[in-house]
Amino acid sequence: MKKLGWPNENRLKIINKALLVSILAINGYVVFLPLLPKVDYAVKQHVTKPVKISADDGFKNIDRSRNHLILPTIQLDEPMLVSDNPSTVHRGIWHRPATNLPDQLGNTVLVGHRFTYAGAAVFYNLDKLQVNDDVYLVYNQKIYHYIVNVSEIVPPSATEVEAPSEIAELTIYTCTPLWTAKDRLVYVAKLKEVL
């Protein structure tokens, strides 16, 4: 019967190198995973054209059968989730329940994450949105066309961003800077037209 002993020195070197390569690969993945959406966004900007939505075609290219938010500048088209359950924000764009819906005069507030432990979230690229950009919110088969007029960063305690308004407006916010919940990145858009 053959004795089992320690592997010879060459085998140990091979195992050691394989373990080192595995550790480096896993660490590289963990370090660069949060950056992949930025790289993907940069590539898309050079490869694809921004979504063009035009009244000239009667907005035929917009799906009116579901409630969703469209931010053409950052190529975002995601469902708007209406629920009283705060955990809904983990699934996408959440309409804050204490605020108006688009068909009511006042402040409609939508929130979403930028980054979660699972990776990039719905508002990862929200910081690319700018003043004067178009925003479309489809709700109950109507298209609400807004124009961004405010972009600001506020502390989490600035609950006035959800305050009622006497005009029809849309407030969108998320955490900032990326990977933290230190502040809130807030956009306010005024209603231009309903189609």
Secondary structure, DSSP 8 states (H G I E B T S, - for coil): --------HHHHHHHHHHHHHHHHHHHHHHHHGGGHHHHHHHHHHHHS------GGGTTTTS--SS-EEEEGGGTEEEEEEE-S-GGGGGGSEEE-TTS--TTSSSEEEEE--SEETTEE-TTTTGGG--TT-EEEEEETTEEEEEEEEEEEEE-TT-GGGG---SS-EEEEEEEESTT--SEEEEEEEEEEEE-
